[in-house]
Amino acid sequence: DYQVKLRNLIRFLSDGDKAKVTLRFRGREMAHQELGVNLLKRVEDDLIQYGTVEQRPRMEGRQMVMTIAPVKKK
């Protein structure tokens, strides 16, 4: 569920840890990679106050990967 994953990402970033978001494509889903990009963009927008994207979404075989680093604390 999206909210559970988002809550875990917020916890990791709040603790000062980096987070790696991975989407696994199965079967015919590879033909619709734009849906994966849209989902990772949604994650990025929801986490804007907790972290910044360190590595933009990219494909690694059948997986799309994005890395998020925590925001620097003042």
N, CA, C, O and CB atoms as a CASP TS submission, in Angstrom:
PFRMAT TS
TARGET T0000
AUTHOR 0000-0000-0000
METHOD Language model
MODEL 1
PARENT N/A
ATOM      1  N   ASP     1       0.850  -1.185   0.000  1.00  0.00           N
ATOM      2  CA  ASP     1       0.000   0.000   0.000  1.00  0.00           C
ATOM      3  C   ASP     1       0.888   1.239   0.000  1.00  0.00           C
ATOM      4  O   ASP     1       1.899   1.290   0.701  1.00  0.00           O
ATOM      5  CB  ASP     1      -0.963   0.004   1.227  1.00  0.00           C
ATOM      6  N   TYR     2       0.505   2.221  -0.782  1.00  0.00           N
ATOM      7  CA  TYR     2       1.323   3.420  -0.983  1.00  0.00           C
ATOM      8  C   TYR     2       1.594   4.165   0.319  1.00  0.00           C
ATOM      9  O   TYR     2       2.725   4.587   0.562  1.00  0.00           O
ATOM     10  CB  TYR     2       0.645   4.350  -1.968  1.00  0.00           C
ATOM     11  N   GLN     3       0.579   4.332   1.157  1.00  0.00           N
ATOM     12  CA  GLN     3       0.743   5.095   2.398  1.00  0.00           C
ATOM     13  C   GLN     3       1.728   4.429   3.355  1.00  0.00           C
ATOM     14  O   GLN     3       2.489   5.119   4.034  1.00  0.00           O
ATOM     15  CB  GLN     3      -0.605   5.267   3.086  1.00  0.00           C
ATOM     16  N   VAL     4       1.724   3.108   3.417  1.00  0.00           N
ATOM     17  CA  VAL     4       2.648   2.379   4.297  1.00  0.00           C
ATOM     18  C   VAL     4       4.082   2.617   3.838  1.00  0.00           C
ATOM     19  O   VAL     4       4.951   2.916   4.657  1.00  0.00           O
ATOM     20  CB  VAL     4       2.324   0.854   4.306  1.00  0.00           C
ATOM     21  N   LYS     5       4.336   2.490   2.545  1.00  0.00           N
ATOM     22  CA  LYS     5       5.682   2.708   2.009  1.00  0.00           C
ATOM     23  C   LYS     5       6.121   4.149   2.233  1.00  0.00           C
ATOM     24  O   LYS     5       7.277   4.403   2.574  1.00  0.00           O
ATOM     25  CB  LYS     5       5.730   2.366   0.512  1.00  0.00           C
ATOM     26  N   LEU     6       5.201   5.092   2.041  1.00  0.00           N
ATOM     27  CA  LEU     6       5.521   6.500   2.235  1.00  0.00           C
ATOM     28  C   LEU     6       5.876   6.778   3.689  1.00  0.00           C
ATOM     29  O   LEU     6       6.815   7.522   3.971  1.00  0.00           O
ATOM     30  CB  LEU     6       4.350   7.379   1.799  1.00  0.00           C
ATOM     31  N   ARG     7       5.126   6.181   4.612  1.00  0.00           N
ATOM     32  CA  ARG     7       5.396   6.361   6.045  1.00  0.00           C
ATOM     33  C   ARG     7       6.784   5.818   6.400  1.00  0.00           C
ATOM     34  O   ARG     7       7.510   6.442   7.175  1.00  0.00           O
ATOM     35  CB  ARG     7       4.309   5.654   6.898  1.00  0.00           C
ATOM     36  N   ASN     8       7.155   4.665   5.842  1.00  0.00           N
ATOM     37  CA  ASN     8       8.481   4.097   6.089  1.00  0.00           C
ATOM     38  C   ASN     8       9.579   4.983   5.508  1.00  0.00           C
ATOM     39  O   ASN     8      10.618   5.174   6.140  1.00  0.00           O
ATOM     40  CB  ASN     8       8.576   2.689   5.495  1.00  0.00           C
ATOM     41  N   LEU     9       9.358   5.525   4.310  1.00  0.00           N
ATOM     42  CA  LEU     9      10.343   6.423   3.709  1.00  0.00           C
ATOM     43  C   LEU     9      10.539   7.666   4.564  1.00  0.00           C
ATOM     44  O   LEU     9      11.668   8.118   4.754  1.00  0.00           O
ATOM     45  CB  LEU     9       9.915   6.820   2.294  1.00  0.00           C
ATOM     46  N   ILE    10       9.450   8.220   5.080  1.00  0.00           N
ATOM     47  CA  ILE    10       9.535   9.402   5.936  1.00  0.00           C
ATOM     48  C   ILE    10      10.330   9.080   7.194  1.00  0.00           C
ATOM     49  O   ILE    10      11.136   9.894   7.645  1.00  0.00           O
ATOM     50  CB  ILE    10       8.126   9.914   6.306  1.00  0.00           C
ATOM     51  N   ARG    11      10.106   7.890   7.765  1.00  0.00           N
ATOM     52  CA  ARG    11      10.839   7.488   8.966  1.00  0.00           C
ATOM     53  C   ARG    11      12.340   7.378   8.684  1.00  0.00           C
ATOM     54  O   ARG    11      13.156   7.872   9.462  1.00  0.00           O
ATOM     55  CB  ARG    11      10.300   6.149   9.495  1.00  0.00           C
ATOM     56  N   PHE    12      12.703   6.734   7.577  1.00  0.00           N
ATOM     57  CA  PHE    12      14.116   6.589   7.223  1.00  0.00           C
ATOM     58  C   PHE    12      14.772   7.948   7.019  1.00  0.00           C
ATOM     59  O   PHE    12      15.860   8.202   7.536  1.00  0.00           O
ATOM     60  CB  PHE    12      14.268   5.740   5.958  1.00  0.00           C
ATOM     61  N   LEU    13      14.109   8.821   6.263  1.00  0.00           N
ATOM     62  CA  LEU    13      14.687  10.127   5.964  1.00  0.00           C
ATOM     63  C   LEU    13      14.773  10.995   7.213  1.00  0.00           C
ATOM     64  O   LEU    13      15.720  11.767   7.363  1.00  0.00           O
ATOM     65  CB  LEU    13      13.867  10.835   4.892  1.00  0.00           C
ATOM     66  N   SER    14      13.797  10.880   8.111  1.00  0.00           N
ATOM     67  CA  SER    14      13.818  11.649   9.357  1.00  0.00           C
ATOM     68  C   SER    14      14.966  11.213  10.258  1.00  0.00           C
ATOM     69  O   SER    14      15.517  12.019  11.008  1.00  0.00           O
ATOM     70  CB  SER    14      12.489  11.500  10.098  1.00  0.00           C
ATOM     71  N   ASP    15      15.326   9.922  10.183  1.00  0.00           N
ATOM     72  CA  ASP    15      16.451   9.406  10.972  1.00  0.00           C
ATOM     73  C   ASP    15      17.792   9.785  10.366  1.00  0.00           C
ATOM     74  O   ASP    15      18.835   9.503  10.955  1.00  0.00           O
ATOM     75  CB  ASP    15      16.356   7.894  11.097  1.00  0.00           C
ATOM     76  N   GLY    16      17.782  10.419   9.196  1.00  0.00           N
ATOM     77  CA  GLY    16      19.023  10.831   8.549  1.00  0.00           C
ATOM     78  C   GLY    16      19.597   9.798   7.599  1.00  0.00           C
ATOM     79  O   GLY    16      20.745   9.920   7.172  1.00  0.00           O
ATOM     80  N   ASP    17      18.808   8.774   7.259  1.00  0.00           N
ATOM     81  CA  ASP    17      19.280   7.722   6.358  1.00  0.00           C
ATOM     82  C   ASP    17      18.801   7.981   4.931  1.00  0.00           C
ATOM     83  O   ASP    17      17.764   8.607   4.710  1.00  0.00           O
ATOM     84  CB  ASP    17      18.796   6.341   6.839  1.00  0.00           C
ATOM     85  N   LYS    18      19.582   7.486   3.967  1.00  0.00           N
ATOM     86  CA  LYS    18      19.154   7.548   2.572  1.00  0.00           C
ATOM     87  C   LYS    18      18.132   6.445   2.328  1.00  0.00           C
ATOM     88  O   LYS    18      18.085   5.453   3.055  1.00  0.00           O
ATOM     89  CB  LYS    18      20.368   7.408   1.599  1.00  0.00           C
ATOM     90  N   ALA    19      17.315   6.632   1.297  1.00  0.00           N
ATOM     91  CA  ALA    19      16.307   5.626   0.957  1.00  0.00           C
ATOM     92  C   ALA    19      16.393   5.330  -0.539  1.00  0.00           C
ATOM     93  O   ALA    19      16.583   6.231  -1.356  1.00  0.00           O
ATOM     94  CB  ALA    19      14.869   6.110   1.348  1.00  0.00           C
ATOM     95  N   LYS    20      16.250   4.061  -0.876  1.00  0.00           N
ATOM     96  CA  LYS    20      16.264   3.627  -2.273  1.00  0.00           C
ATOM     97  C   LYS    20      14.877   3.089  -2.603  1.00  0.00           C
ATOM     98  O   LYS    20      14.403   2.141  -1.976  1.00  0.00           O
ATOM     99  CB  LYS    20      17.377   2.539  -2.533  1.00  0.00           C
ATOM    100  N   VAL    21      14.237   3.697  -3.582  1.00  0.00           N
ATOM    101  CA  VAL    21      12.896   3.287  -3.991  1.00  0.00           C
ATOM    102  C   VAL    21      13.029   2.440  -5.253  1.00  0.00           C
ATOM    103  O   VAL    21      13.600   2.888  -6.247  1.00  0.00           O
ATOM    104  CB  VAL    21      11.963   4.530  -4.233  1.00  0.00           C
ATOM    105  N   THR    22      12.503   1.218  -5.215  1.00  0.00           N
ATOM    106  CA  THR    22      12.619   0.294  -6.342  1.00  0.00           C
ATOM    107  C   THR    22      11.239  -0.179  -6.780  1.00  0.00           C
ATOM    108  O   THR    22      10.435  -0.627  -5.963  1.00  0.00           O
ATOM    109  CB  THR    22      13.505  -0.910  -5.970  1.00  0.00           C
ATOM    110  N   LEU    23      10.975  -0.074  -8.082  1.00  0.00           N
ATOM    111  CA  LEU    23       9.749  -0.617  -8.673  1.00  0.00           C
ATOM    112  C   LEU    23      10.142  -1.806  -9.535  1.00  0.00           C
ATOM    113  O   LEU    23      11.054  -1.698 -10.354  1.00  0.00           O
ATOM    114  CB  LEU    23       8.978   0.468  -9.517  1.00  0.00           C
ATOM    115  N   ARG    24       9.479  -2.920  -9.366  1.00  0.00           N
ATOM    116  CA  ARG    24       9.767  -4.099 -10.186  1.00  0.00           C
ATOM    117  C   ARG    24       8.653  -4.257 -11.220  1.00  0.00           C
ATOM    118  O   ARG    24       7.473  -4.316 -10.877  1.00  0.00           O
ATOM    119  CB  ARG    24       9.898  -5.390  -9.301  1.00  0.00           C
ATOM    120  N   PHE    25       9.048  -4.324 -12.484  1.00  0.00           N
ATOM    121  CA  PHE    25       8.095  -4.518 -13.572  1.00  0.00           C
ATOM    122  C   PHE    25       8.005  -5.994 -13.896  1.00  0.00           C
ATOM    123  O   PHE    25       9.024  -6.680 -13.981  1.00  0.00           O
ATOM    124  CB  PHE    25       8.501  -3.707 -14.824  1.00  0.00           C
ATOM    125  N   ARG    26       6.798  -6.483 -14.075  1.00  0.00           N
ATOM    126  CA  ARG    26       6.576  -7.892 -14.397  1.00  0.00           C
ATOM    127  C   ARG    26       5.843  -8.007 -15.728  1.00  0.00           C
ATOM    128  O   ARG    26       4.959  -7.209 -16.038  1.00  0.00           O
ATOM    129  CB  ARG    26       5.774  -8.595 -13.273  1.00  0.00           C
ATOM    130  N   GLY    27       6.221  -8.999 -16.497  1.00  0.00           N
ATOM    131  CA  GLY    27       5.512  -9.302 -17.745  1.00  0.00           C
ATOM    132  C   GLY    27       5.358  -8.113 -18.664  1.00  0.00           C
ATOM    133  O   GLY    27       6.342  -7.470 -19.030  1.00  0.00           O
ATOM    134  N   ARG    28       4.117  -7.817 -19.042  1.00  0.00           N
ATOM    135  CA  ARG    28       3.834  -6.744 -19.991  1.00  0.00           C
ATOM    136  C   ARG    28       3.966  -5.352 -19.393  1.00  0.00           C
ATOM    137  O   ARG    28       3.844  -4.361 -20.113  1.00  0.00           O
ATOM    138  CB  ARG    28       2.459  -6.912 -20.542  1.00  0.00           C
ATOM    139  N   GLU    29       4.212  -5.258 -18.099  1.00  0.00           N
ATOM    140  CA  GLU    29       4.353  -3.940 -17.473  1.00  0.00           C
ATOM    141  C   GLU    29       5.528  -3.165 -18.063  1.00  0.00           C
ATOM    142  O   GLU    29       5.552  -1.936 -17.998  1.00  0.00           O
ATOM    143  CB  GLU    29       4.533  -4.087 -15.959  1.00  0.00           C
ATOM    144  N   MET    30       6.503  -3.872 -18.637  1.00  0.00           N
ATOM    145  CA  MET    30       7.663  -3.206 -19.237  1.00  0.00           C
ATOM    146  C   MET    30       7.246  -2.262 -20.363  1.00  0.00           C
ATOM    147  O   MET    30       7.968  -1.313 -20.669  1.00  0.00           O
ATOM    148  CB  MET    30       8.655  -4.245 -19.768  1.00  0.00           C
ATOM    149  N   ALA    31       6.107  -2.507 -20.975  1.00  0.00           N
ATOM    150  CA  ALA    31       5.625  -1.649 -22.057  1.00  0.00           C
ATOM    151  C   ALA    31       5.064  -0.335 -21.524  1.00  0.00           C
ATOM    152  O   ALA    31       4.826   0.591 -22.300  1.00  0.00           O
ATOM    153  CB  ALA    31       4.559  -2.375 -22.872  1.00  0.00           C
ATOM    154  N   HIS    32       4.851  -0.240 -20.219  1.00  0.00           N
ATOM    155  CA  HIS    32       4.234   0.949 -19.619  1.00  0.00           C
ATOM    156  C   HIS    32       5.136   1.554 -18.552  1.00  0.00           C
ATOM    157  O   HIS    32       4.703   1.791 -17.424  1.00  0.00           O
ATOM    158  CB  HIS    32       2.868   0.597 -19.013  1.00  0.00           C
ATOM    159  N   GLN    33       6.378   1.800 -18.909  1.00  0.00           N
ATOM    160  CA  GLN    33       7.333   2.349 -17.952  1.00  0.00           C
ATOM    161  C   GLN    33       6.983   3.770 -17.532  1.00  0.00           C
ATOM    162  O   GLN    33       7.410   4.227 -16.472  1.00  0.00           O
ATOM    163  CB  GLN    33       8.723   2.321 -18.537  1.00  0.00           C
ATOM    164  N   GLU    34       6.207   4.472 -18.357  1.00  0.00           N
ATOM    165  CA  GLU    34       5.825   5.838 -17.993  1.00  0.00           C
ATOM    166  C   GLU    34       4.972   5.853 -16.724  1.00  0.00           C
ATOM    167  O   GLU    34       4.989   6.839 -15.988  1.00  0.00           O
ATOM    168  CB  GLU    34       5.061   6.504 -19.149  1.00  0.00           C
ATOM    169  N   LEU    35       4.229   4.782 -16.454  1.00  0.00           N
ATOM    170  CA  LEU    35       3.449   4.697 -15.216  1.00  0.00           C
ATOM    171  C   LEU    35       4.381   4.614 -14.010  1.00  0.00           C
ATOM    172  O   LEU    35       4.087   5.180 -12.957  1.00  0.00           O
ATOM    173  CB  LEU    35       2.501   3.472 -15.249  1.00  0.00           C
ATOM    174  N   GLY    36       5.491   3.919 -14.157  1.00  0.00           N
ATOM    175  CA  GLY    36       6.486   3.843 -13.092  1.00  0.00           C
ATOM    176  C   GLY    36       7.123   5.193 -12.831  1.00  0.00           C
ATOM    177  O   GLY    36       7.331   5.575 -11.680  1.00  0.00           O
ATOM    178  N   VAL    37       7.436   5.920 -13.905  1.00  0.00           N
ATOM    179  CA  VAL    37       8.017   7.257 -13.762  1.00  0.00           C
ATOM    180  C   VAL    37       7.030   8.169 -13.044  1.00  0.00           C
ATOM    181  O   VAL    37       7.423   8.954 -12.181  1.00  0.00           O
ATOM    182  CB  VAL    37       8.397   7.848 -15.147  1.00  0.00           C
ATOM    183  N   ASN    38       5.747   8.068 -13.398  1.00  0.00           N
ATOM    184  CA  ASN    38       4.722   8.893 -12.748  1.00  0.00           C
ATOM    185  C   ASN    38       4.617   8.573 -11.262  1.00  0.00           C
ATOM    186  O   ASN    38       4.471   9.484 -10.446  1.00  0.00           O
ATOM    187  CB  ASN    38       3.361   8.686 -13.424  1.00  0.00           C
ATOM    188  N   LEU    39       4.690   7.293 -10.898  1.00  0.00           N
ATOM    189  CA  LEU    39       4.605   6.896  -9.493  1.00  0.00           C
ATOM    190  C   LEU    39       5.806   7.420  -8.708  1.00  0.00           C
ATOM    191  O   LEU    39       5.643   7.916  -7.593  1.00  0.00           O
ATOM    192  CB  LEU    39       4.519   5.365  -9.371  1.00  0.00           C
ATOM    193  N   LEU    40       7.008   7.317  -9.275  1.00  0.00           N
ATOM    194  CA  LEU    40       8.195   7.815  -8.579  1.00  0.00           C
ATOM    195  C   LEU    40       8.169   9.336  -8.475  1.00  0.00           C
ATOM    196  O   LEU    40       8.678   9.895  -7.503  1.00  0.00           O
ATOM    197  CB  LEU    40       9.471   7.358  -9.299  1.00  0.00           C
ATOM    198  N   LYS    41       7.585  10.012  -9.461  1.00  0.00           N
ATOM    199  CA  LYS    41       7.423  11.468  -9.388  1.00  0.00           C
ATOM    200  C   LYS    41       6.468  11.823  -8.246  1.00  0.00           C
ATOM    201  O   LYS    41       6.678  12.804  -7.532  1.00  0.00           O
ATOM    202  CB  LYS    41       6.894  12.037 -10.741  1.00  0.00           C
ATOM    203  N   ARG    42       5.422  11.019  -8.084  1.00  0.00           N
ATOM    204  CA  ARG    42       4.468  11.235  -6.985  1.00  0.00           C
ATOM    205  C   ARG    42       5.158  11.053  -5.627  1.00  0.00           C
ATOM    206  O   ARG    42       4.921  11.825  -4.698  1.00  0.00           O
ATOM    207  CB  ARG    42       3.264  10.259  -7.109  1.00  0.00           C
ATOM    208  N   VAL    43       6.014  10.026  -5.520  1.00  0.00           N
ATOM    209  CA  VAL    43       6.777   9.803  -4.285  1.00  0.00           C
ATOM    210  C   VAL    43       7.674  11.007  -4.016  1.00  0.00           C
ATOM    211  O   VAL    43       7.747  11.495  -2.888  1.00  0.00           O
ATOM    212  CB  VAL    43       7.628   8.498  -4.381  1.00  0.00           C
ATOM    213  N   GLU    44       8.356  11.483  -5.057  1.00  0.00           N
ATOM    214  CA  GLU    44       9.248  12.641  -4.912  1.00  0.00           C
ATOM    215  C   GLU    44       8.475  13.865  -4.422  1.00  0.00           C
ATOM    216  O   GLU    44       8.938  14.575  -3.529  1.00  0.00           O
ATOM    217  CB  GLU    44       9.944  12.955  -6.252  1.00  0.00           C
ATOM    218  N   ASP    45       7.306  14.112  -5.001  1.00  0.00           N
ATOM    219  CA  ASP    45       6.496  15.265  -4.606  1.00  0.00           C
ATOM    220  C   ASP    45       5.998  15.142  -3.167  1.00  0.00           C
ATOM    221  O   ASP    45       5.930  16.139  -2.449  1.00  0.00           O
ATOM    222  CB  ASP    45       5.310  15.422  -5.553  1.00  0.00           C
ATOM    223  N   ASP    46       5.649  13.921  -2.740  1.00  0.00           N
ATOM    224  CA  ASP    46       5.149  13.715  -1.381  1.00  0.00           C
ATOM    225  C   ASP    46       6.256  13.836  -0.335  1.00  0.00           C
ATOM    226  O   ASP    46       5.975  14.125   0.828  1.00  0.00           O
ATOM    227  CB  ASP    46       4.487  12.353  -1.272  1.00  0.00           C
ATOM    228  N   LEU    47       7.510  13.618  -0.735  1.00  0.00           N
ATOM    229  CA  LEU    47       8.629  13.644   0.214  1.00  0.00           C
ATOM    230  C   LEU    47       9.460  14.917   0.111  1.00  0.00           C
ATOM    231  O   LEU    47      10.569  14.969   0.643  1.00  0.00           O
ATOM    232  CB  LEU    47       9.521  12.443  -0.008  1.00  0.00           C
ATOM    233  N   ILE    48       8.952  15.938  -0.557  1.00  0.00           N
ATOM    234  CA  ILE    48       9.729  17.146  -0.831  1.00  0.00           C
ATOM    235  C   ILE    48      10.276  17.798   0.441  1.00  0.00           C
ATOM    236  O   ILE    48      11.368  18.366   0.414  1.00  0.00           O
ATOM    237  CB  ILE    48       8.875  18.142  -1.584  1.00  0.00           C
ATOM    238  N   GLN    49       9.541  17.729   1.551  1.00  0.00           N
ATOM    239  CA  GLN    49      10.013  18.374   2.781  1.00  0.00           C
ATOM    240  C   GLN    49      10.943  17.479   3.595  1.00  0.00           C
ATOM    241  O   GLN    49      11.584  17.957   4.531  1.00  0.00           O
ATOM    242  CB  GLN    49       8.832  18.781   3.635  1.00  0.00           C
ATOM    243  N   TYR    50      11.031  16.198   3.262  1.00  0.00           N
ATOM    244  CA  TYR    50      11.857  15.256   4.021  1.00  0.00           C
ATOM    245  C   TYR    50      13.177  14.922   3.340  1.00  0.00           C
ATOM    246  O   TYR    50      14.156  14.594   4.011  1.00  0.00           O
ATOM    247  CB  TYR    50      11.092  13.989   4.257  1.00  0.00           C
ATOM    248  N   GLY    51      13.211  15.003   2.015  1.00  0.00           N
ATOM    249  CA  GLY    51      14.432  14.621   1.316  1.00  0.00           C
ATOM    250  C   GLY    51      14.479  15.148  -0.101  1.00  0.00           C
ATOM    251  O   GLY    51      13.486  15.636  -0.640  1.00  0.00           O
ATOM    252  N   THR    52      15.666  15.036  -0.695  1.00  0.00           N
ATOM    253  CA  THR    52      15.866  15.453  -2.075  1.00  0.00           C
ATOM    254  C   THR    52      16.308  14.243  -2.889  1.00  0.00           C
ATOM    255  O   THR    52      16.951  13.332  -2.368  1.00  0.00           O
ATOM    256  CB  THR    52      16.913  16.605  -2.171  1.00  0.00           C
ATOM    257  N   VAL    53      15.961  14.242  -4.155  1.00  0.00           N
ATOM    258  CA  VAL    53      16.320  13.122  -5.020  1.00  0.00           C
ATOM    259  C   VAL    53      17.810  13.203  -5.324  1.00  0.00           C
ATOM    260  O   VAL    53      18.300  14.187  -5.880  1.00  0.00           O
ATOM    261  CB  VAL    53      15.478  13.130  -6.337  1.00  0.00           C
ATOM    262  N   GLU    54      18.509  12.154  -4.948  1.00  0.00           N
ATOM    263  CA  GLU    54      19.952  12.087  -5.189  1.00  0.00           C
ATOM    264  C   GLU    54      20.230  11.464  -6.551  1.00  0.00           C
ATOM    265  O   GLU    54      21.173  11.846  -7.244  1.00  0.00           O
ATOM    266  CB  GLU    54      20.655  11.281  -4.077  1.00  0.00           C
ATOM    267  N   GLN    55      19.396  10.504  -6.919  1.00  0.00           N
ATOM    268  CA  GLN    55      19.555   9.827  -8.202  1.00  0.00           C
ATOM    269  C   GLN    55      18.183   9.730  -8.860  1.00  0.00           C
ATOM    270  O   GLN    55      17.265   9.125  -8.306  1.00  0.00           O
ATOM    271  CB  GLN    55      20.200   8.408  -8.025  1.00  0.00           C
ATOM    272  N   ARG    56      18.049  10.318 -10.026  1.00  0.00           N
ATOM    273  CA  ARG    56      16.781  10.315 -10.750  1.00  0.00           C
ATOM    274  C   ARG    56      16.370   8.882 -11.089  1.00  0.00           C
ATOM    275  O   ARG    56      17.219   7.989 -11.106  1.00  0.00           O
ATOM    276  CB  ARG    56      16.887  11.164 -12.037  1.00  0.00           C
ATOM    277  N   PRO    57      15.088   8.648 -11.356  1.00  0.00           N
ATOM    278  CA  PRO    57      14.647   7.294 -11.720  1.00  0.00           C
ATOM    279  C   PRO    57      15.373   6.783 -12.963  1.00  0.00           C
ATOM    280  O   PRO    57      15.468   7.485 -13.970  1.00  0.00           O
ATOM    281  CB  PRO    57      13.133   7.276 -11.958  1.00  0.00           C
ATOM    282  N   ARG    58      15.881   5.557 -12.882  1.00  0.00           N
ATOM    283  CA  ARG    58      16.538   4.933 -14.024  1.00  0.00           C
ATOM    284  C   ARG    58      16.255   3.443 -14.007  1.00  0.00           C
ATOM    285  O   ARG    58      15.947   2.868 -12.963  1.00  0.00           O
ATOM    286  CB  ARG    58      18.062   5.203 -14.009  1.00  0.00           C
ATOM    287  N   MET    59      16.363   2.828 -15.169  1.00  0.00           N
ATOM    288  CA  MET    59      16.078   1.404 -15.295  1.00  0.00           C
ATOM    289  C   MET    59      17.326   0.575 -15.017  1.00  0.00           C
ATOM    290  O   MET    59      18.417   0.891 -15.492  1.00  0.00           O
ATOM    291  CB  MET    59      15.533   1.090 -16.689  1.00  0.00           C
ATOM    292  N   GLU    60      17.148  -0.486 -14.245  1.00  0.00           N
ATOM    293  CA  GLU    60      18.184  -1.494 -14.016  1.00  0.00           C
ATOM    294  C   GLU    60      17.536  -2.834 -14.329  1.00  0.00           C
ATOM    295  O   GLU    60      16.947  -3.467 -13.453  1.00  0.00           O
ATOM    296  CB  GLU    60      18.761  -1.444 -12.527  1.00  0.00           C
ATOM    297  N   GLY    61      17.646  -3.257 -15.561  1.00  0.00           N
ATOM    298  CA  GLY    61      16.974  -4.485 -15.976  1.00  0.00           C
ATOM    299  C   GLY    61      15.469  -4.291 -15.971  1.00  0.00           C
ATOM    300  O   GLY    61      14.944  -3.461 -16.713  1.00  0.00           O
ATOM    301  N   ARG    62      14.767  -5.058 -15.131  1.00  0.00           N
ATOM    302  CA  ARG    62      13.308  -4.934 -15.029  1.00  0.00           C
ATOM    303  C   ARG    62      12.888  -4.059 -13.851  1.00  0.00           C
ATOM    304  O   ARG    62      11.705  -4.000 -13.516  1.00  0.00           O
ATOM    305  CB  ARG    62      12.673  -6.312 -14.893  1.00  0.00           C
ATOM    306  N   GLN    63      13.839  -3.385 -13.227  1.00  0.00           N
ATOM    307  CA  GLN    63      13.535  -2.543 -12.072  1.00  0.00           C
ATOM    308  C   GLN    63      13.821  -1.084 -12.384  1.00  0.00           C
ATOM    309  O   GLN    63      14.761  -0.768 -13.113  1.00  0.00           O
ATOM    310  CB  GLN    63      14.343  -2.990 -10.847  1.00  0.00           C
ATOM    311  N   MET    64      13.002  -0.196 -11.827  1.00  0.00           N
ATOM    312  CA  MET    64      13.247   1.231 -11.904  1.00  0.00           C
ATOM    313  C   MET    64      13.657   1.679 -10.507  1.00  0.00           C
ATOM    314  O   MET    64      12.964   1.399  -9.529  1.00  0.00           O
ATOM    315  CB  MET    64      11.983   2.017 -12.426  1.00  0.00           C
ATOM    316  N   VAL    65      14.785   2.376 -10.420  1.00  0.00           N
ATOM    317  CA  VAL    65      15.379   2.705  -9.128  1.00  0.00           C
ATOM    318  C   VAL    65      15.547   4.212  -8.991  1.00  0.00           C
ATOM    319  O   VAL    65      15.917   4.895  -9.946  1.00  0.00           O
ATOM    320  CB  VAL    65      16.734   1.998  -8.958  1.00  0.00           C
ATOM    321  N   MET    66      15.268   4.730  -7.781  1.00  0.00           N
ATOM    322  CA  MET    66      15.479   6.136  -7.464  1.00  0.00           C
ATOM    323  C   MET    66      16.029   6.203  -6.042  1.00  0.00           C
ATOM    324  O   MET    66      15.555   5.481  -5.164  1.00  0.00           O
ATOM    325  CB  MET    66      14.150   6.972  -7.611  1.00  0.00           C
ATOM    326  N   THR    67      17.030   7.065  -5.802  1.00  0.00           N
ATOM    327  CA  THR    67      17.612   7.221  -4.474  1.00  0.00           C
ATOM    328  C   THR    67      17.257   8.601  -3.933  1.00  0.00           C
ATOM    329  O   THR    67      17.333   9.600  -4.648  1.00  0.00           O
ATOM    330  CB  THR    67      19.153   7.022  -4.512  1.00  0.00           C
ATOM    331  N   ILE    68      16.865   8.642  -2.651  1.00  0.00           N
ATOM    332  CA  ILE    68      16.489   9.891  -2.001  1.00  0.00           C
ATOM    333  C   ILE    68      17.390  10.090  -0.788  1.00  0.00           C
ATOM    334  O   ILE    68      17.567   9.177   0.018  1.00  0.00           O
ATOM    335  CB  ILE    68      14.982   9.886  -1.588  1.00  0.00           C
ATOM    336  N   ALA    69      17.960  11.296  -0.662  1.00  0.00           N
ATOM    337  CA  ALA    69      18.813  11.628   0.473  1.00  0.00           C
ATOM    338  C   ALA    69      18.043  12.559   1.404  1.00  0.00           C
ATOM    339  O   ALA    69      17.228  13.355   0.941  1.00  0.00           O
ATOM    340  CB  ALA    69      20.149  12.285   0.002  1.00  0.00           C
ATOM    341  N   PRO    70      18.290  12.469   2.713  1.00  0.00           N
ATOM    342  CA  PRO    70      17.569  13.333   3.654  1.00  0.00           C
ATOM    343  C   PRO    70      17.959  14.797   3.485  1.00  0.00           C
ATOM    344  O   PRO    70      19.055  15.108   3.017  1.00  0.00           O
ATOM    345  CB  PRO    70      17.836  12.889   5.092  1.00  0.00           C
ATOM    346  N   VAL    71      17.053  15.691   3.870  1.00  0.00           N
ATOM    347  CA  VAL    71      17.323  17.124   3.841  1.00  0.00           C
ATOM    348  C   VAL    71      18.315  17.431   4.952  1.00  0.00           C
ATOM    349  O   VAL    71      18.230  16.868   6.043  1.00  0.00           O
ATOM    350  CB  VAL    71      16.007  17.962   4.003  1.00  0.00           C
ATOM    351  N   LYS    72      19.248  18.319   4.673  1.00  0.00           N
ATOM    352  CA  LYS    72      20.230  18.701   5.688  1.00  0.00           C
ATOM    353  C   LYS    72      19.539  19.454   6.819  1.00  0.00           C
ATOM    354  O   LYS    72      18.741  20.361   6.580  1.00  0.00           O
ATOM    355  CB  LYS    72      21.355  19.566   5.068  1.00  0.00           C
ATOM    356  N   LYS    73      19.854  19.067   8.054  1.00  0.00           N
ATOM    357  CA  LYS    73      19.268  19.750   9.212  1.00  0.00           C
ATOM    358  C   LYS    73      20.127  20.946   9.583  1.00  0.00           C
ATOM    359  O   LYS    73      21.353  20.887   9.498  1.00  0.00           O
ATOM    360  CB  LYS    73      19.132  18.784  10.420  1.00  0.00           C
ATOM    361  N   LYS    74      19.486  22.028   9.993  1.00  0.00           N
ATOM    362  CA  LYS    74      20.215  23.257  10.334  1.00  0.00           C
ATOM    363  C   LYS    74      20.476  23.353  11.813  1.00  0.00           C
ATOM    364  O   LYS    74      21.078  24.324  12.271  1.00  0.00           O
ATOM    365  CB  LYS    74      19.448  24.479   9.872  1.00  0.00           C
TER
END
